[in-house]
């Protein structure tokens, strides 16, 4: 009986995490992850927590836990990346970590002694490699993802009509920040333990900027570095042909990933499971000038998602439905025949993390949980069910995500209704 009661609390925890901004379908491998990372008491606490960012006073009111017990639970969970805490006016705000970006990354970025990293890598590997996670988050053509591609600078075809915006430039993102940290790439760390890391890319490359560095450094997921070290980190990744994937927002960008084709779980959404929307493309796409192309094949060999194929007596053929617009092919092109050009239609990029989470949650049918965040309230439960059913109607979702209503909808959400 105790075993059944124990499994039930993890089932509730699984539903809670699945109701955040990223879907996580219930599988045996997901259950094993939860059982490994959370105690029964922690699972019960997370189930009772509000869905969105909350103060300790709000959490105390909702969960019924006294502050001493609350602080111990929150300190332990934050130290392991299972809850995120950020300093805001008036004190810290706490939020349950989603699976991506959250539980997986922070668990595999942890450093120190007595960590069962190899076991964790195997658990996440089993969960992410069966395809269920990708299907739950990408199968309906979702557009808003946590990662967006940055074009490598110097690879965009220069014309008088071409304007590269600051949020599209890795160096501008660095220059705009005032604090920097670098940590272990969670995907590469996982693949290393699974014997699947076939690249020479270093582990310590995951880059964090601005306010998020406080969380990362404080909980030892990353170490602080200087601006010059961060710029060197970017330059090395360009030379190595890694894809730069940034936080999918325009302002207050908090991270850049340095991704390779053999390790990155986000790129695996394209290469292994066939979802072109697994990573948001840049506003550019690769194009070859066949008059100057040497047909050397460097571009095809360098492409991290195999979107370029060499055709005999013709040269490189680009799969435009998959091309990320990362510029890795152009970096490796010796004749500069391969360049990035403007896409016909600009990619949707949320203004900030607030907008991204709202749109991401709307696409995945979970926005009602942020609107009515108290899991203990009967009234909130009713409203989550009622509003959730309405927002899941395809015409409603399509209208709110469309160009005509999206801006007005986001302004209303930002004002709190």
Secondary structure, DSSP 8 states (H G I E B T S, - for coil): -HHHHHHHHHHHHHHHHHTSSS-----HHHHHHHHHH--HHHHHHHHHS-SS-B-HHHHHHHH---HHHHHHHHHHHHHTTSEEEEEETTEEEEEE--IIIIIHHHHHH--SSS--HHHHHHHHHHHHTSSHHHHHHHTT-----SEEEE--TT-B---TT----GGG-HHHHHHH-S-EEEEE-HHHHHHHHTT---S---SEEEEEETTHHHHHHHTTSEEEE-HHHHHHHHHHHHHHT-EEEEESBSSS--EEEEE-TTT-HHHHHHHTT--TTSSB--SEEEEE-TTT-----HHHHH-TT--EEEETTTEEEE-TTT-----HHHHT-SSS-EEEEE-SS----BSSHHHHHHHHHHHTT-HHHHHS--TT-HHHHHHHHHHHHHHTSHHHHHHHHSHHHHHHHHHHHHTT-
